Amino acid sequence: AARERARAERLARRRALDVSGLKPFGEQLQSAAAAASASGEAGAPAHTLVRRTVEIFQINVGLYCNQACAHCHVESSPLRTEALSREGAEKIIALLRASPGVRTLDLTGGAPEYNQNFRYLVREARSMGLEVIDRCNLTVLCEDGMEDLADFLAEQKVRIVASLPCYSEANVDAQRGRGVFDRSIRALRELNERGYGDGSGERLLDLVYNPGGAFLPPPQASLQEAYKAELRDCYGVSFDSLLALTNMPIKRFADQLAREGKMREYMELLVNNFNLAAAENVMCTNTVSVSWDGSLYDCDFNQQLGMRAGGGAPRSIFELESLEQLEGRQVTVDSHCYGCTAGAGSSCQGATA
């Protein structure tokens, strides 16, 4: 059923492009790169996306979440049970030891903190001197059984990348559920008390913004200023950086676009704002994405669509000895990739251009 739904979404995006007379992403990238090369532009990008050194190893450790957000491209919820096994966690650590180019272990979900191997992964990766990112929904810090989570994250100096799609209570609760904003503020205060977001760089606390509808995020720098001022003045909360992400036209957001009859309009918006500079720095060129069952993908979005890693890459972490085996391989692309190359660009690390 999931495969059929992903196929239907893909056809809907392709149909939206065809009706508007717009090019598929691969063709757009090739023609834009060729034009830049022909004009003699210095450092013109390649006509295809190819993975360079793998620097970020991103693991979806499971789909269980204490929330069910309207924009979630993973479709996590309290009803999901899929989870990374101990065998998978141990293989991930083995690959980190065998892959000297990796500098970051990026843990996502669902709410990754619920996976029974989460703390094992954090401790092992930190013992290797790697940066560890916890993609945290904040409210998990307020749940029963998680009373020591903030202390653990602070002790390990885990970088927290936390979802807060707006600094307005009404907007956050509309997107994430009633009471989520209040609990998020409470969690941010807990983290601040433990040295997160104090500007020292010791314990980084970054927030993530997603647009509340079918539009591109505003400039990241100016939005960050507004977030910092509002959260400081109204709630006494501080953080380090804001990451502005574009909503990808997949999964729950694709459903919303379909219900509102806006898929064509949104795809046109993404295509018309295609930015070759953003395409040069898309995350799939230095990141590998792994699902809870160990399957390999070029990015988190391809993972949710079931689009395996390209270039003849192995299908699973259990077929790898080192992440260096994935370097130099062509990345699998499709029309949703316009979401990462529109405007200032978008990635799990924020704007790319």
Contacts in CASP RR format, 6 or more apart in sequence:
PFRMAT RR
TARGET T0000
AUTHOR 0000-0000-0000
METHOD contacts of the structure
MODEL  1
AARERARAERLARRRALDVSGLKPFGEQLQSAAAAASASGEAGAPAHTLV
RRTVEIFQINVGLYCNQACAHCHVESSPLRTEALSREGAEKIIALLRASP
GVRTLDLTGGAPEYNQNFRYLVREARSMGLEVIDRCNLTVLCEDGMEDLA
DFLAEQKVRIVASLPCYSEANVDAQRGRGVFDRSIRALRELNERGYGDGS
GERLLDLVYNPGGAFLPPPQASLQEAYKAELRDCYGVSFDSLLALTNMPI
KRFADQLAREGKMREYMELLVNNFNLAAAENVMCTNTVSVSWDGSLYDCD
FNQQLGMRAGGGAPRSIFELESLEQLEGRQVTVDSHCYGCTAGAGSSCQG
ATA
3 306 0 8 1.000
6 304 0 8 1.000
6 305 0 8 1.000
6 306 0 8 1.000
9 249 0 8 1.000
9 250 0 8 1.000
9 251 0 8 1.000
9 254 0 8 1.000
9 305 0 8 1.000
10 305 0 8 1.000
10 334 0 8 1.000
10 335 0 8 1.000
12 254 0 8 1.000
12 258 0 8 1.000
12 263 0 8 1.000
13 249 0 8 1.000
13 254 0 8 1.000
13 263 0 8 1.000
13 267 0 8 1.000
13 334 0 8 1.000
13 335 0 8 1.000
13 336 0 8 1.000
14 24 0 8 1.000
14 335 0 8 1.000
16 263 0 8 1.000
16 264 0 8 1.000
16 266 0 8 1.000
16 267 0 8 1.000
16 268 0 8 1.000
17 23 0 8 1.000
17 24 0 8 1.000
17 267 0 8 1.000
17 271 0 8 1.000
17 335 0 8 1.000
19 264 0 8 1.000
20 264 0 8 1.000
20 267 0 8 1.000
20 268 0 8 1.000
20 271 0 8 1.000
22 28 0 8 1.000
22 267 0 8 1.000
22 268 0 8 1.000
22 271 0 8 1.000
23 31 0 8 1.000
23 271 0 8 1.000
24 334 0 8 1.000
24 335 0 8 1.000
25 333 0 8 1.000
25 334 0 8 1.000
25 335 0 8 1.000
25 336 0 8 1.000
25 337 0 8 1.000
25 338 0 8 1.000
25 341 0 8 1.000
26 48 0 8 1.000
26 333 0 8 1.000
26 337 0 8 1.000
28 271 0 8 1.000
28 274 0 8 1.000
28 338 0 8 1.000
29 47 0 8 1.000
29 48 0 8 1.000
29 49 0 8 1.000
29 279 0 8 1.000
29 333 0 8 1.000
29 341 0 8 1.000
30 47 0 8 1.000
30 48 0 8 1.000
32 274 0 8 1.000
32 276 0 8 1.000
32 279 0 8 1.000
33 44 0 8 1.000
33 45 0 8 1.000
33 46 0 8 1.000
33 47 0 8 1.000
33 276 0 8 1.000
33 279 0 8 1.000
34 47 0 8 1.000
36 44 0 8 1.000
36 45 0 8 1.000
36 276 0 8 1.000
37 44 0 8 1.000
45 276 0 8 1.000
45 279 0 8 1.000
45 280 0 8 1.000
48 330 0 8 1.000
48 331 0 8 1.000
49 279 0 8 1.000
49 282 0 8 1.000
49 284 0 8 1.000
49 285 0 8 1.000
49 330 0 8 1.000
49 331 0 8 1.000
49 333 0 8 1.000
50 285 0 8 1.000
50 328 0 8 1.000
50 329 0 8 1.000
50 330 0 8 1.000
50 331 0 8 1.000
51 284 0 8 1.000
51 285 0 8 1.000
51 286 0 8 1.000
51 288 0 8 1.000
51 298 0 8 1.000
51 326 0 8 1.000
51 327 0 8 1.000
51 328 0 8 1.000
51 329 0 8 1.000
51 331 0 8 1.000
52 285 0 8 1.000
52 286 0 8 1.000
52 327 0 8 1.000
52 328 0 8 1.000
53 101 0 8 1.000
53 286 0 8 1.000
53 327 0 8 1.000
54 99 0 8 1.000
54 101 0 8 1.000
54 102 0 8 1.000
54 286 0 8 1.000
54 287 0 8 1.000
54 288 0 8 1.000
54 323 0 8 1.000
54 324 0 8 1.000
54 326 0 8 1.000
54 327 0 8 1.000
55 101 0 8 1.000
55 102 0 8 1.000
55 103 0 8 1.000
55 104 0 8 1.000
55 286 0 8 1.000
55 287 0 8 1.000
56 102 0 8 1.000
56 103 0 8 1.000
56 104 0 8 1.000
56 106 0 8 1.000
56 283 0 8 1.000
56 286 0 8 1.000
56 287 0 8 1.000
56 288 0 8 1.000
56 349 0 8 1.000
57 92 0 8 1.000
57 95 0 8 1.000
57 96 0 8 1.000
57 99 0 8 1.000
57 102 0 8 1.000
57 104 0 8 1.000
57 105 0 8 1.000
57 106 0 8 1.000
57 287 0 8 1.000
57 288 0 8 1.000
57 290 0 8 1.000
57 323 0 8 1.000
58 106 0 8 1.000
58 107 0 8 1.000
58 108 0 8 1.000
58 287 0 8 1.000
58 288 0 8 1.000
58 289 0 8 1.000
58 290 0 8 1.000
58 300 0 8 1.000
58 348 0 8 1.000
59 84 0 8 1.000
59 92 0 8 1.000
59 105 0 8 1.000
59 106 0 8 1.000
59 107 0 8 1.000
59 108 0 8 1.000
59 121 0 8 1.000
59 290 0 8 1.000
60 74 0 8 1.000
60 84 0 8 1.000
60 108 0 8 1.000
60 109 0 8 1.000
60 110 0 8 1.000
60 289 0 8 1.000
60 290 0 8 1.000
60 291 0 8 1.000
60 292 0 8 1.000
60 300 0 8 1.000
60 303 0 8 1.000
61 83 0 8 1.000
61 84 0 8 1.000
61 89 0 8 1.000
61 107 0 8 1.000
61 108 0 8 1.000
61 109 0 8 1.000
61 110 0 8 1.000
61 112 0 8 1.000
61 115 0 8 1.000
61 117 0 8 1.000
61 118 0 8 1.000
61 121 0 8 1.000
61 292 0 8 1.000
62 76 0 8 1.000
62 80 0 8 1.000
62 82 0 8 1.000
62 83 0 8 1.000
62 84 0 8 1.000
62 109 0 8 1.000
62 110 0 8 1.000
62 112 0 8 1.000
62 114 0 8 1.000
62 115 0 8 1.000
62 292 0 8 1.000
63 74 0 8 1.000
63 75 0 8 1.000
63 76 0 8 1.000
63 77 0 8 1.000
63 80 0 8 1.000
63 81 0 8 1.000
63 82 0 8 1.000
63 83 0 8 1.000
63 109 0 8 1.000
63 110 0 8 1.000
63 292 0 8 1.000
64 76 0 8 1.000
64 77 0 8 1.000
64 78 0 8 1.000
64 80 0 8 1.000
64 81 0 8 1.000
64 82 0 8 1.000
64 83 0 8 1.000
64 110 0 8 1.000
64 111 0 8 1.000
64 114 0 8 1.000
64 115 0 8 1.000
65 72 0 8 1.000
65 76 0 8 1.000
65 77 0 8 1.000
65 78 0 8 1.000
65 80 0 8 1.000
65 109 0 8 1.000
65 110 0 8 1.000
65 111 0 8 1.000
65 114 0 8 1.000
65 137 0 8 1.000
66 78 0 8 1.000
66 111 0 8 1.000
66 114 0 8 1.000
66 137 0 8 1.000
66 139 0 8 1.000
66 140 0 8 1.000
66 143 0 8 1.000
67 76 0 8 1.000
67 77 0 8 1.000
67 78 0 8 1.000
67 111 0 8 1.000
67 137 0 8 1.000
67 139 0 8 1.000
67 176 0 8 1.000
67 177 0 8 1.000
67 180 0 8 1.000
68 76 0 8 1.000
68 77 0 8 1.000
68 78 0 8 1.000
69 76 0 8 1.000
69 163 0 8 1.000
69 175 0 8 1.000
69 176 0 8 1.000
69 177 0 8 1.000
69 252 0 8 1.000
70 174 0 8 1.000
70 175 0 8 1.000
70 176 0 8 1.000
70 252 0 8 1.000
70 253 0 8 1.000
70 256 0 8 1.000
71 165 0 8 1.000
71 175 0 8 1.000
71 210 0 8 1.000
71 212 0 8 1.000
71 247 0 8 1.000
71 252 0 8 1.000
71 253 0 8 1.000
71 256 0 8 1.000
72 251 0 8 1.000
72 252 0 8 1.000
73 248 0 8 1.000
73 250 0 8 1.000
73 251 0 8 1.000
73 252 0 8 1.000
73 253 0 8 1.000
73 300 0 8 1.000
73 301 0 8 1.000
73 304 0 8 1.000
74 108 0 8 1.000
74 109 0 8 1.000
74 110 0 8 1.000
74 251 0 8 1.000
74 300 0 8 1.000
74 304 0 8 1.000
75 251 0 8 1.000
75 252 0 8 1.000
75 304 0 8 1.000
76 109 0 8 1.000
76 110 0 8 1.000
76 111 0 8 1.000
80 110 0 8 1.000
82 292 0 8 1.000
82 293 0 8 1.000
83 115 0 8 1.000
83 116 0 8 1.000
83 292 0 8 1.000
84 115 0 8 1.000
84 117 0 8 1.000
84 292 0 8 1.000
84 293 0 8 1.000
84 294 0 8 1.000
85 117 0 8 1.000
86 116 0 8 1.000
86 117 0 8 1.000
86 120 0 8 1.000
88 117 0 8 1.000
88 294 0 8 1.000
88 317 0 8 1.000
88 318 0 8 1.000
89 117 0 8 1.000
89 120 0 8 1.000
89 121 0 8 1.000
91 294 0 8 1.000
91 317 0 8 1.000
91 318 0 8 1.000
92 105 0 8 1.000
92 121 0 8 1.000
92 290 0 8 1.000
92 317 0 8 1.000
93 121 0 8 1.000
93 124 0 8 1.000
93 125 0 8 1.000
95 317 0 8 1.000
95 320 0 8 1.000
95 322 0 8 1.000
95 323 0 8 1.000
96 102 0 8 1.000
96 105 0 8 1.000
96 124 0 8 1.000
96 125 0 8 1.000
96 128 0 8 1.000
96 130 0 8 1.000
97 128 0 8 1.000
98 321 0 8 1.000
98 322 0 8 1.000
98 323 0 8 1.000
99 322 0 8 1.000
99 323 0 8 1.000
99 324 0 8 1.000
101 323 0 8 1.000
101 324 0 8 1.000
102 130 0 8 1.000
102 323 0 8 1.000
103 130 0 8 1.000
103 131 0 8 1.000
104 130 0 8 1.000
104 131 0 8 1.000
104 132 0 8 1.000
104 133 0 8 1.000
105 121 0 8 1.000
105 125 0 8 1.000
105 130 0 8 1.000
105 131 0 8 1.000
105 132 0 8 1.000
105 133 0 8 1.000
106 132 0 8 1.000
106 133 0 8 1.000
106 135 0 8 1.000
106 287 0 8 1.000
106 348 0 8 1.000
107 118 0 8 1.000
107 121 0 8 1.000
107 122 0 8 1.000
107 132 0 8 1.000
107 133 0 8 1.000
107 134 0 8 1.000
107 135 0 8 1.000
108 135 0 8 1.000
108 300 0 8 1.000
108 348 0 8 1.000
109 135 0 8 1.000
110 137 0 8 1.000
111 136 0 8 1.000
111 137 0 8 1.000
111 140 0 8 1.000
112 118 0 8 1.000
112 134 0 8 1.000
112 135 0 8 1.000
112 136 0 8 1.000
113 134 0 8 1.000
113 136 0 8 1.000
113 140 0 8 1.000
113 146 0 8 1.000
113 149 0 8 1.000
114 140 0 8 1.000
119 152 0 8 1.000
121 132 0 8 1.000
122 132 0 8 1.000
122 134 0 8 1.000
122 152 0 8 1.000
122 156 0 8 1.000
122 158 0 8 1.000
123 156 0 8 1.000
125 132 0 8 1.000
126 132 0 8 1.000
126 156 0 8 1.000
126 157 0 8 1.000
126 158 0 8 1.000
131 159 0 8 1.000
132 156 0 8 1.000
132 158 0 8 1.000
132 159 0 8 1.000
133 158 0 8 1.000
133 159 0 8 1.000
133 160 0 8 1.000
133 161 0 8 1.000
134 153 0 8 1.000
134 158 0 8 1.000
134 159 0 8 1.000
134 160 0 8 1.000
134 161 0 8 1.000
135 161 0 8 1.000
135 162 0 8 1.000
135 163 0 8 1.000
135 348 0 8 1.000
136 160 0 8 1.000
136 161 0 8 1.000
136 162 0 8 1.000
136 163 0 8 1.000
137 162 0 8 1.000
137 163 0 8 1.000
138 162 0 8 1.000
138 163 0 8 1.000
138 164 0 8 1.000
138 183 0 8 1.000
138 184 0 8 1.000
138 187 0 8 1.000
138 188 0 8 1.000
139 180 0 8 1.000
139 183 0 8 1.000
139 184 0 8 1.000
139 187 0 8 1.000
140 146 0 8 1.000
140 149 0 8 1.000
140 187 0 8 1.000
141 149 0 8 1.000
141 150 0 8 1.000
141 186 0 8 1.000
141 187 0 8 1.000
141 190 0 8 1.000
141 191 0 8 1.000
142 183 0 8 1.000
142 186 0 8 1.000
142 187 0 8 1.000
150 187 0 8 1.000
150 190 0 8 1.000
150 191 0 8 1.000
150 194 0 8 1.000
151 194 0 8 1.000
153 160 0 8 1.000
153 191 0 8 1.000
153 194 0 8 1.000
153 203 0 8 1.000
154 191 0 8 1.000
154 194 0 8 1.000
154 195 0 8 1.000
154 196 0 8 1.000
154 203 0 8 1.000
157 202 0 8 1.000
157 203 0 8 1.000
158 203 0 8 1.000
159 203 0 8 1.000
159 204 0 8 1.000
159 205 0 8 1.000
159 206 0 8 1.000
160 191 0 8 1.000
160 196 0 8 1.000
160 203 0 8 1.000
160 204 0 8 1.000
160 205 0 8 1.000
160 206 0 8 1.000
161 206 0 8 1.000
161 207 0 8 1.000
161 208 0 8 1.000
161 243 0 8 1.000
161 348 0 8 1.000
162 184 0 8 1.000
162 187 0 8 1.000
162 188 0 8 1.000
162 205 0 8 1.000
162 206 0 8 1.000
162 207 0 8 1.000
162 208 0 8 1.000
162 239 0 8 1.000
163 176 0 8 1.000
163 207 0 8 1.000
163 208 0 8 1.000
163 210 0 8 1.000
164 172 0 8 1.000
164 184 0 8 1.000
164 188 0 8 1.000
164 207 0 8 1.000
164 208 0 8 1.000
164 209 0 8 1.000
164 227 0 8 1.000
165 171 0 8 1.000
165 172 0 8 1.000
165 175 0 8 1.000
165 176 0 8 1.000
165 208 0 8 1.000
165 209 0 8 1.000
165 210 0 8 1.000
165 211 0 8 1.000
165 212 0 8 1.000
166 172 0 8 1.000
166 175 0 8 1.000
166 209 0 8 1.000
166 212 0 8 1.000
167 226 0 8 1.000
167 227 0 8 1.000
167 230 0 8 1.000
167 231 0 8 1.000
167 234 0 8 1.000
168 181 0 8 1.000
169 181 0 8 1.000
169 182 0 8 1.000
171 212 0 8 1.000
172 180 0 8 1.000
172 181 0 8 1.000
172 184 0 8 1.000
173 179 0 8 1.000
173 180 0 8 1.000
173 181 0 8 1.000
175 210 0 8 1.000
175 212 0 8 1.000
185 235 0 8 1.000
185 237 0 8 1.000
188 205 0 8 1.000
188 231 0 8 1.000
188 235 0 8 1.000
188 237 0 8 1.000
188 239 0 8 1.000
189 235 0 8 1.000
189 236 0 8 1.000
189 237 0 8 1.000
191 197 0 8 1.000
191 203 0 8 1.000
191 205 0 8 1.000
192 198 0 8 1.000
192 205 0 8 1.000
192 236 0 8 1.000
192 237 0 8 1.000
192 238 0 8 1.000
194 203 0 8 1.000
195 202 0 8 1.000
195 203 0 8 1.000
196 203 0 8 1.000
196 204 0 8 1.000
196 205 0 8 1.000
196 239 0 8 1.000
197 203 0 8 1.000
197 204 0 8 1.000
197 205 0 8 1.000
197 238 0 8 1.000
197 239 0 8 1.000
197 240 0 8 1.000
198 238 0 8 1.000
199 238 0 8 1.000
199 240 0 8 1.000
201 240 0 8 1.000
204 240 0 8 1.000
204 241 0 8 1.000
205 238 0 8 1.000
205 239 0 8 1.000
205 240 0 8 1.000
206 239 0 8 1.000
206 240 0 8 1.000
206 241 0 8 1.000
206 242 0 8 1.000
206 243 0 8 1.000
207 227 0 8 1.000
207 239 0 8 1.000
207 241 0 8 1.000
207 242 0 8 1.000
207 243 0 8 1.000
208 242 0 8 1.000
208 243 0 8 1.000
208 245 0 8 1.000
208 350 0 8 1.000
209 217 0 8 1.000
209 223 0 8 1.000
209 227 0 8 1.000
209 242 0 8 1.000
209 243 0 8 1.000
209 244 0 8 1.000
209 245 0 8 1.000
210 217 0 8 1.000
210 245 0 8 1.000
210 247 0 8 1.000
211 217 0 8 1.000
211 246 0 8 1.000
211 247 0 8 1.000
212 247 0 8 1.000
213 247 0 8 1.000
213 256 0 8 1.000
214 247 0 8 1.000
214 257 0 8 1.000
214 260 0 8 1.000
214 262 0 8 1.000
214 265 0 8 1.000
214 266 0 8 1.000
214 269 0 8 1.000
215 269 0 8 1.000
216 246 0 8 1.000
216 269 0 8 1.000
216 273 0 8 1.000
216 342 0 8 1.000
216 343 0 8 1.000
217 223 0 8 1.000
217 244 0 8 1.000
217 245 0 8 1.000
217 246 0 8 1.000
217 344 0 8 1.000
217 346 0 8 1.000
218 244 0 8 1.000
219 244 0 8 1.000
219 344 0 8 1.000
220 242 0 8 1.000
220 243 0 8 1.000
220 244 0 8 1.000
220 344 0 8 1.000
220 350 0 8 1.000
220 351 0 8 1.000
223 242 0 8 1.000
223 244 0 8 1.000
224 241 0 8 1.000
224 242 0 8 1.000
227 239 0 8 1.000
227 242 0 8 1.000
228 238 0 8 1.000
228 239 0 8 1.000
228 242 0 8 1.000
231 237 0 8 1.000
231 238 0 8 1.000
231 239 0 8 1.000
232 238 0 8 1.000
243 348 0 8 1.000
243 349 0 8 1.000
243 350 0 8 1.000
243 351 0 8 1.000
244 344 0 8 1.000
244 346 0 8 1.000
244 350 0 8 1.000
244 351 0 8 1.000
245 346 0 8 1.000
245 347 0 8 1.000
245 348 0 8 1.000
245 350 0 8 1.000
246 270 0 8 1.000
246 339 0 8 1.000
246 340 0 8 1.000
246 342 0 8 1.000
246 345 0 8 1.000
246 346 0 8 1.000
247 253 0 8 1.000
248 301 0 8 1.000
248 336 0 8 1.000
248 339 0 8 1.000
248 340 0 8 1.000
249 257 0 8 1.000
249 263 0 8 1.000
249 266 0 8 1.000
249 267 0 8 1.000
249 270 0 8 1.000
249 335 0 8 1.000
249 336 0 8 1.000
249 339 0 8 1.000
250 301 0 8 1.000
250 304 0 8 1.000
250 305 0 8 1.000
250 336 0 8 1.000
251 304 0 8 1.000
254 263 0 8 1.000
257 263 0 8 1.000
257 266 0 8 1.000
267 335 0 8 1.000
267 338 0 8 1.000
269 342 0 8 1.000
270 338 0 8 1.000
270 339 0 8 1.000
270 341 0 8 1.000
270 342 0 8 1.000
271 338 0 8 1.000
271 342 0 8 1.000
273 342 0 8 1.000
273 343 0 8 1.000
274 338 0 8 1.000
274 341 0 8 1.000
274 342 0 8 1.000
274 343 0 8 1.000
275 341 0 8 1.000
275 342 0 8 1.000
275 343 0 8 1.000
275 344 0 8 1.000
275 345 0 8 1.000
275 353 0 8 1.000
276 341 0 8 1.000
277 353 0 8 1.000
278 340 0 8 1.000
278 341 0 8 1.000
278 342 0 8 1.000
278 343 0 8 1.000
278 344 0 8 1.000
278 345 0 8 1.000
278 346 0 8 1.000
278 351 0 8 1.000
278 352 0 8 1.000
278 353 0 8 1.000
279 340 0 8 1.000
279 341 0 8 1.000
280 352 0 8 1.000
280 353 0 8 1.000
281 345 0 8 1.000
281 347 0 8 1.000
281 352 0 8 1.000
281 353 0 8 1.000
282 299 0 8 1.000
282 337 0 8 1.000
282 340 0 8 1.000
282 341 0 8 1.000
282 347 0 8 1.000
282 352 0 8 1.000
283 299 0 8 1.000
283 340 0 8 1.000
283 347 0 8 1.000
283 348 0 8 1.000
283 349 0 8 1.000
283 352 0 8 1.000
284 298 0 8 1.000
284 299 0 8 1.000
284 302 0 8 1.000
284 331 0 8 1.000
285 331 0 8 1.000
287 299 0 8 1.000
287 348 0 8 1.000
288 296 0 8 1.000
288 297 0 8 1.000
288 298 0 8 1.000
288 309 0 8 1.000
288 323 0 8 1.000
288 326 0 8 1.000
289 296 0 8 1.000
289 297 0 8 1.000
289 298 0 8 1.000
289 299 0 8 1.000
289 300 0 8 1.000
289 302 0 8 1.000
289 303 0 8 1.000
290 296 0 8 1.000
290 297 0 8 1.000
290 303 0 8 1.000
290 317 0 8 1.000
291 297 0 8 1.000
291 303 0 8 1.000
293 316 0 8 1.000
294 316 0 8 1.000
294 317 0 8 1.000
294 318 0 8 1.000
295 303 0 8 1.000
295 308 0 8 1.000
295 315 0 8 1.000
295 316 0 8 1.000
296 308 0 8 1.000
296 309 0 8 1.000
296 313 0 8 1.000
296 314 0 8 1.000
296 315 0 8 1.000
296 316 0 8 1.000
296 317 0 8 1.000
296 320 0 8 1.000
296 326 0 8 1.000
297 303 0 8 1.000
297 306 0 8 1.000
297 307 0 8 1.000
297 308 0 8 1.000
297 309 0 8 1.000
298 307 0 8 1.000
298 309 0 8 1.000
298 310 0 8 1.000
298 331 0 8 1.000
298 332 0 8 1.000
299 331 0 8 1.000
299 340 0 8 1.000
300 348 0 8 1.000
301 336 0 8 1.000
301 337 0 8 1.000
301 340 0 8 1.000
302 308 0 8 1.000
302 309 0 8 1.000
302 332 0 8 1.000
302 334 0 8 1.000
305 334 0 8 1.000
305 336 0 8 1.000
307 332 0 8 1.000
307 334 0 8 1.000
308 315 0 8 1.000
308 332 0 8 1.000
309 315 0 8 1.000
309 326 0 8 1.000
309 329 0 8 1.000
309 331 0 8 1.000
309 332 0 8 1.000
310 329 0 8 1.000
310 330 0 8 1.000
310 331 0 8 1.000
310 332 0 8 1.000
311 329 0 8 1.000
311 330 0 8 1.000
311 332 0 8 1.000
312 329 0 8 1.000
313 325 0 8 1.000
313 326 0 8 1.000
313 329 0 8 1.000
314 320 0 8 1.000
314 325 0 8 1.000
314 326 0 8 1.000
320 326 0 8 1.000
339 345 0 8 1.000
339 346 0 8 1.000
340 346 0 8 1.000
340 347 0 8 1.000
340 352 0 8 1.000
343 353 0 8 1.000
344 351 0 8 1.000
344 352 0 8 1.000
344 353 0 8 1.000
345 351 0 8 1.000
345 352 0 8 1.000
345 353 0 8 1.000
346 352 0 8 1.000
END
